[in-house]
Amino acid sequence: MATKKSFPTSDEYDAFFENYIQSVQTDDLLDGLSANLVTVTNLMLELEEEQLLHRYAPGKWSIKELLVHMMDTERIFAYRALRFARQDKTELPGFDENAYVAPSKADARTITGILTEYEAVRHATIELFKNFDEEALNQKGTASGKQVSVRALGYSILGHEIHHLNIIKNRYLVS
């Protein structure tokens, strides 16, 4: 299996994924996922509980909720990638990320517990994508009414996380 995962081309994804994918600054998906695991973990461990529960505006999620949201999205995108890599042509439904927040009870959890789960999710994603060959990475399917390749889903996982890290840095951690 190839370990280097080349950057997706624009014909592999719908415009919905554009911002996520274009925010990724590496051609090697596995290296990017591994590096971000360290970045996210270190950042979260530096924050005080008050910061982790902070909402920068009414109705916005806390940092803990944001981290759980990133995990939920990673799991869903990885599941889609698995289905499409296995050449399952079933159109997959979307999900309402806002409906997932309250039932996650993220704010009641410890950051170490959330990070233990986050690390497990990320390691599972890395192992999944590590074993996709070019044929699997090039498979496409439809989710949320949008066509996307397995490769683009991998980069969307990473880009989605980068998107939210930027929000944390620019909106939550400003003085």
Backbone bond lengths (Angstrom), bond angles and torsions (degrees), N, CA, C in turn:
res aa  C-N    CA-C-N  psi(-1)  N-CA   C-N-CA  omega(-1)  CA-C   N-CA-C  phi
1 M - - - 1.437 - - 1.533 109.45 -
2 A 1.287 115.15 146.03 1.465 120.02 179.07 1.532 109.14 -75.90
3 T 1.330 116.92 139.78 1.457 118.95 177.20 1.517 111.00 -96.39
4 K 1.317 117.72 -26.54 1.459 120.06 178.55 1.521 108.25 -90.00
5 K 1.312 115.97 127.25 1.455 121.16 -177.95 1.519 108.35 -109.66
6 S 1.320 116.35 111.13 1.464 120.87 -175.73 1.528 112.03 -68.95
7 F 1.329 114.76 152.89 1.460 123.45 -177.68 1.528 110.06 -62.41
8 P 1.341 118.04 138.62 1.469 120.06 179.90 1.531 111.82 -70.41
9 T 1.309 114.77 148.66 1.464 120.44 175.24 1.534 108.54 -90.62
10 S 1.317 115.52 161.75 1.471 120.41 -174.05 1.527 113.54 -62.44
11 D 1.327 118.63 -20.11 1.464 120.08 178.23 1.531 112.46 -82.07
12 E 1.341 116.59 1.72 1.465 120.69 -179.88 1.522 113.17 -96.29
13 Y 1.324 117.66 -2.99 1.460 118.83 -176.71 1.523 111.08 -154.98
14 D 1.314 114.09 158.15 1.458 123.54 176.86 1.531 108.98 -80.25
15 A 1.307 116.95 160.57 1.468 122.47 179.22 1.526 112.23 -56.01
16 F 1.326 118.17 -26.04 1.463 121.83 178.37 1.528 111.28 -54.13
17 F 1.328 116.87 -36.52 1.469 122.23 -175.42 1.533 112.96 -87.90
18 E 1.324 117.47 -8.18 1.473 122.61 -171.72 1.527 113.56 -53.18
19 N 1.317 118.15 -52.79 1.463 120.51 -176.94 1.519 112.15 -62.15
20 Y 1.320 116.86 -40.39 1.462 119.70 178.36 1.523 110.70 -63.27
21 I 1.311 116.34 -51.93 1.462 120.37 -175.54 1.520 111.25 -64.99
22 Q 1.316 117.43 -42.19 1.463 119.84 -177.72 1.533 112.96 -71.27
23 S 1.315 118.42 -14.96 1.466 120.19 177.06 1.525 112.55 -79.62
24 V 1.324 116.73 -13.01 1.471 121.24 179.03 1.525 108.90 -77.61
25 Q 1.323 115.80 129.24 1.460 121.31 -175.12 1.525 113.13 -107.69
26 T 1.319 117.37 21.60 1.460 120.71 179.01 1.516 109.62 -135.54
27 D 1.325 115.64 148.35 1.462 120.33 173.39 1.524 111.31 -85.54
28 D 1.319 117.16 -13.40 1.461 121.29 -176.36 1.526 109.64 -103.24
29 L 1.310 115.25 99.45 1.461 121.59 -177.21 1.520 111.92 -56.66
30 L 1.310 117.42 -45.13 1.457 120.33 -175.72 1.523 111.46 -64.51
31 D 1.323 116.99 -41.24 1.469 120.16 175.83 1.521 110.67 -63.21
32 G 1.332 116.78 -41.82 1.461 120.70 179.50 1.516 112.11 -62.95
33 L 1.330 116.63 -44.37 1.466 120.20 178.82 1.524 110.88 -63.61
34 S 1.328 116.63 -41.39 1.470 120.63 179.12 1.522 111.60 -66.02
35 A 1.324 116.66 -44.78 1.465 120.49 -179.73 1.520 111.01 -63.35
36 N 1.324 117.16 -41.12 1.462 119.45 -179.22 1.520 112.08 -69.82
37 L 1.308 117.41 -28.78 1.465 120.30 174.57 1.529 109.47 -57.18
38 V 1.308 116.38 -46.05 1.462 121.45 179.09 1.529 110.59 -67.32
39 T 1.323 117.05 -45.08 1.470 121.55 -178.99 1.519 111.37 -59.05
40 V 1.331 116.50 -50.24 1.470 120.56 -177.92 1.522 110.67 -64.58
41 T 1.324 116.80 -46.19 1.469 120.41 -178.83 1.523 110.65 -59.85
42 N 1.330 117.21 -48.73 1.471 120.22 -179.50 1.527 111.90 -61.68
43 L 1.323 116.72 -42.84 1.461 119.97 179.50 1.524 110.98 -61.24
44 M 1.305 117.55 -47.95 1.462 121.12 -177.07 1.522 111.67 -63.90
45 L 1.327 116.85 -36.18 1.465 120.18 -179.65 1.527 112.34 -72.34
46 E 1.321 117.36 -19.85 1.469 121.69 177.80 1.529 112.42 -79.79
47 L 1.318 117.26 -18.02 1.460 121.06 -172.91 1.523 111.83 -87.93
48 E 1.314 115.02 144.82 1.464 122.30 174.52 1.531 108.56 -80.46
49 E 1.317 115.89 158.96 1.467 120.97 -179.79 1.527 111.17 -55.20
50 E 1.312 117.28 -39.97 1.463 121.17 178.93 1.533 110.84 -59.58
51 Q 1.316 117.50 -40.39 1.467 121.17 178.24 1.526 110.64 -69.06
52 L 1.309 117.06 -39.19 1.470 121.45 -179.00 1.528 112.01 -65.82
53 L 1.333 116.39 -25.60 1.467 121.33 -179.68 1.528 112.73 -97.37
54 H 1.323 116.15 -5.14 1.473 121.63 -176.69 1.530 111.53 -66.11
55 R 1.333 115.16 141.85 1.454 123.27 171.80 1.519 105.78 -119.87
56 Y 1.310 117.73 127.20 1.461 119.63 -175.56 1.529 112.79 -76.44
57 A 1.320 117.31 -11.73 1.463 121.98 176.60 1.535 107.90 -159.02
58 P 1.333 116.96 156.96 1.468 119.76 177.51 1.536 110.61 -56.96
59 G 1.324 115.38 137.46 1.459 120.49 178.12 1.518 114.70 83.87
60 K 1.330 118.09 -5.72 1.465 121.19 178.65 1.526 109.24 -87.82
61 W 1.322 115.42 159.21 1.457 120.94 -179.29 1.520 110.65 -79.11
62 S 1.330 115.90 155.55 1.457 121.06 171.62 1.531 108.21 -76.97
63 I 1.313 116.93 168.60 1.472 120.15 176.88 1.521 110.12 -62.86
64 K 1.323 118.13 -39.06 1.471 119.96 176.82 1.529 110.36 -60.02
65 E 1.324 116.19 -45.19 1.467 119.59 179.01 1.525 110.87 -63.60
66 L 1.306 116.68 -37.84 1.462 121.32 178.34 1.526 110.76 -63.38
67 L 1.319 116.79 -42.04 1.472 120.50 179.09 1.528 110.71 -64.63
68 V 1.321 117.21 -42.72 1.470 119.74 177.51 1.526 110.04 -66.05
69 H 1.321 117.35 -38.28 1.469 120.77 175.08 1.533 110.87 -59.06
70 M 1.332 117.61 -42.52 1.462 120.27 178.79 1.531 110.52 -61.43
71 M 1.338 117.07 -39.05 1.463 120.50 177.66 1.524 111.54 -67.08
72 D 1.329 116.21 -44.73 1.468 119.70 178.78 1.522 110.42 -57.45
73 T 1.321 115.71 -46.49 1.467 120.39 -178.80 1.526 110.67 -65.15
74 E 1.320 116.81 -41.68 1.467 119.91 178.34 1.517 110.81 -60.09
75 R 1.319 116.76 -44.75 1.471 120.24 178.80 1.536 111.31 -60.82
76 I 1.313 115.98 -44.59 1.464 120.05 -178.31 1.521 110.89 -66.12
77 F 1.337 117.40 -45.20 1.463 120.45 179.08 1.535 111.18 -65.35
78 A 1.328 117.20 -38.43 1.470 120.40 178.71 1.530 110.46 -66.83
79 Y 1.321 116.80 -38.54 1.462 120.82 176.45 1.526 110.62 -62.19
80 R 1.325 115.98 -43.59 1.463 120.11 176.70 1.526 110.03 -60.80
81 A 1.328 116.38 -44.22 1.467 120.41 179.78 1.523 110.67 -60.39
82 L 1.308 117.58 -43.12 1.463 121.26 178.13 1.526 110.75 -60.35
83 R 1.314 116.86 -48.16 1.469 120.40 -179.31 1.520 110.81 -59.92
84 F 1.336 116.62 -46.30 1.463 120.07 -177.51 1.531 111.08 -70.09
85 A 1.319 117.49 -38.25 1.476 120.70 178.61 1.524 111.17 -62.17
86 R 1.318 115.50 -31.65 1.473 120.40 179.02 1.535 111.38 -86.58
87 Q 1.326 114.94 10.59 1.465 123.82 175.74 1.520 113.16 64.81
88 D 1.317 115.31 31.14 1.459 121.81 173.13 1.527 106.65 -79.25
89 K 1.297 117.70 117.95 1.467 122.41 -176.57 1.526 113.28 -94.58
90 T 1.330 117.24 9.65 1.459 120.68 177.28 1.523 109.68 -64.43
91 E 1.330 117.05 129.65 1.460 120.41 176.07 1.531 108.09 -72.22
92 L 1.322 115.25 128.05 1.466 120.36 -175.66 1.524 110.31 -98.38
93 P 1.339 116.23 143.89 1.466 119.84 -178.88 1.528 111.42 -75.51
94 G 1.309 114.90 165.56 1.456 120.49 173.03 1.513 109.59 -82.41
95 F 1.330 115.56 -173.34 1.456 119.82 174.93 1.524 108.32 -144.10
96 D 1.303 115.49 150.78 1.454 121.60 179.68 1.518 108.02 -96.70
97 E 1.322 116.38 98.94 1.467 121.15 -176.20 1.523 112.03 -59.87
98 N 1.310 117.72 -30.71 1.468 120.23 179.10 1.527 111.78 -66.64
99 A 1.325 116.83 -33.85 1.460 120.87 179.50 1.530 112.23 -70.90
100 Y 1.324 117.48 -18.26 1.463 121.44 -179.00 1.531 112.68 -82.97
101 V 1.322 117.78 -20.75 1.465 121.20 -169.69 1.525 112.41 -65.16
102 A 1.311 117.93 -58.75 1.474 120.34 -175.78 1.535 112.05 -58.68
103 P 1.338 119.30 -46.66 1.465 118.39 179.95 1.538 114.17 -65.49
104 S 1.331 117.25 -17.17 1.474 119.26 179.54 1.525 111.63 -70.82
105 K 1.342 116.47 -25.36 1.470 122.05 -178.93 1.531 111.29 52.09
106 A 1.320 115.54 36.39 1.471 121.63 -175.64 1.524 112.36 -58.39
107 D 1.317 117.75 -40.34 1.466 119.77 -176.15 1.525 113.19 -66.08
108 A 1.319 117.60 -21.07 1.466 121.34 179.04 1.529 111.81 -86.63
109 R 1.315 116.93 -7.91 1.466 121.29 -177.09 1.530 110.60 -91.52
110 T 1.324 115.25 157.34 1.464 119.51 174.42 1.521 108.70 -80.37
111 I 1.309 116.48 152.36 1.455 119.19 178.71 1.531 110.18 -67.23
112 T 1.321 118.24 -32.69 1.466 118.98 178.50 1.531 110.73 -66.32
113 G 1.317 116.80 -37.21 1.464 119.79 176.89 1.517 111.88 -66.52
114 I 1.331 115.93 -43.18 1.466 119.81 177.78 1.523 110.11 -62.62
115 L 1.331 117.10 -43.03 1.471 120.26 -178.58 1.525 112.29 -68.29
116 T 1.318 117.74 -32.84 1.470 119.95 175.42 1.520 109.82 -61.59
117 E 1.326 116.03 -44.22 1.462 120.46 177.43 1.532 110.93 -66.36
118 Y 1.334 116.59 -43.81 1.462 121.28 179.31 1.535 111.07 -57.09
119 E 1.325 116.40 -45.44 1.462 120.23 -179.97 1.528 111.20 -63.06
120 A 1.325 117.20 -40.13 1.467 121.07 178.71 1.527 110.86 -64.10
121 V 1.334 116.10 -43.96 1.465 120.67 178.30 1.520 109.79 -61.16
122 R 1.335 116.86 -47.55 1.462 120.20 -177.75 1.524 111.86 -64.14
123 H 1.326 117.22 -42.51 1.466 119.10 178.11 1.531 110.80 -62.32
124 A 1.329 117.13 -39.31 1.470 120.36 177.69 1.521 110.69 -63.87
125 T 1.329 117.81 -40.91 1.467 121.68 178.51 1.519 110.81 -63.76
126 I 1.319 116.65 -44.80 1.468 120.64 179.07 1.522 110.25 -60.53
127 E 1.315 117.50 -46.40 1.471 120.42 -179.70 1.523 111.14 -63.74
128 L 1.326 116.93 -39.05 1.461 120.65 178.16 1.523 110.15 -60.47
129 F 1.328 116.29 -52.59 1.468 119.99 -176.66 1.527 112.14 -71.65
130 K 1.299 118.23 -27.01 1.462 121.73 177.95 1.529 110.83 -60.90
131 N 1.302 116.04 -31.16 1.459 120.29 -175.44 1.519 114.45 -98.14
132 F 1.321 118.16 4.64 1.460 120.98 173.54 1.521 108.71 -84.79
133 D 1.328 116.54 126.14 1.463 119.81 173.82 1.532 108.71 -87.85
134 E 1.321 117.24 -179.09 1.468 120.97 -177.32 1.521 112.15 -58.91
135 E 1.313 116.50 -38.57 1.463 119.05 179.09 1.529 110.61 -60.95
136 A 1.313 116.69 -45.39 1.465 120.55 179.43 1.523 111.09 -66.10
137 L 1.337 117.46 -43.02 1.465 121.29 -179.11 1.524 112.16 -62.44
138 N 1.319 116.52 -29.50 1.462 121.30 -178.18 1.523 113.51 -84.81
139 Q 1.324 117.71 -10.47 1.466 120.24 178.81 1.524 109.20 -62.98
140 K 1.315 115.56 145.15 1.464 121.17 178.53 1.516 109.90 -123.84
141 G 1.312 113.86 155.10 1.450 120.89 174.98 1.515 108.40 -151.27
142 T 1.321 114.86 179.89 1.460 120.14 -179.23 1.519 109.03 -118.79
143 A 1.337 114.28 127.72 1.462 121.73 176.13 1.522 107.46 -137.78
144 S 1.304 115.90 138.39 1.476 121.08 -177.36 1.519 111.38 54.49
145 G 1.331 115.85 30.37 1.459 120.54 178.56 1.522 114.14 76.53
146 K 1.338 117.01 9.01 1.463 120.68 -177.19 1.519 109.97 -123.13
147 Q 1.346 115.68 134.51 1.458 119.52 178.41 1.524 109.51 -81.37
148 V 1.336 115.22 139.74 1.460 120.80 -177.34 1.527 109.43 -154.15
149 S 1.328 116.01 146.23 1.466 120.23 176.50 1.526 110.27 -87.54
150 V 1.308 115.02 162.43 1.464 121.21 175.56 1.533 109.13 -58.74
151 R 1.324 117.05 -46.17 1.466 121.69 179.41 1.532 110.43 -56.70
152 A 1.334 117.46 -47.26 1.459 121.30 -179.10 1.529 111.41 -63.90
153 L 1.309 117.97 -33.47 1.465 120.12 176.07 1.528 110.62 -64.36
154 G 1.327 116.93 -40.63 1.464 120.24 177.33 1.517 111.48 -60.76
155 Y 1.325 116.10 -46.90 1.461 119.86 179.00 1.525 111.57 -69.09
156 S 1.321 117.00 -27.92 1.470 120.14 176.22 1.529 110.71 -69.11
157 I 1.316 117.34 -36.47 1.471 120.53 175.82 1.524 109.30 -58.37
158 L 1.322 115.68 -50.57 1.460 120.43 -179.28 1.531 111.02 -65.66
159 G 1.314 117.33 -45.32 1.457 121.15 -179.05 1.517 113.05 -65.41
160 H 1.317 117.42 -36.37 1.459 121.93 177.14 1.528 109.76 -62.01
161 E 1.313 115.68 -41.90 1.457 120.08 178.42 1.534 110.72 -66.35
162 I 1.317 117.77 -43.32 1.466 121.77 177.58 1.535 109.64 -59.79
163 H 1.324 116.21 -42.99 1.471 121.44 177.50 1.531 110.56 -54.61
164 H 1.327 116.30 -48.53 1.461 119.69 -177.50 1.529 112.51 -73.82
165 L 1.313 118.03 -31.26 1.467 119.76 173.77 1.525 110.54 -62.39
166 N 1.317 116.30 -40.88 1.467 120.00 177.11 1.526 111.43 -63.22
167 I 1.313 116.81 -39.44 1.469 120.13 176.92 1.529 110.27 -63.95
168 I 1.327 116.80 -43.33 1.467 119.86 178.30 1.524 110.02 -59.08
169 K 1.311 116.61 -48.00 1.470 120.28 -177.79 1.526 112.74 -67.18
170 N 1.322 117.56 -37.73 1.466 121.19 -173.83 1.524 115.09 -91.89
171 R 1.321 117.79 -19.27 1.460 118.86 -177.04 1.529 113.68 -121.58
172 Y 1.335 117.42 -30.07 1.456 120.42 -177.15 1.531 112.43 -94.68
173 L 1.306 116.85 -37.30 1.463 120.75 -171.93 1.509 113.51 -105.60
174 V 1.304 116.62 30.55 1.469 121.02 176.76 1.520 108.58 -98.21
175 S 1.327 116.44 145.29 1.468 118.11 -178.59 1.497 112.00 -94.63
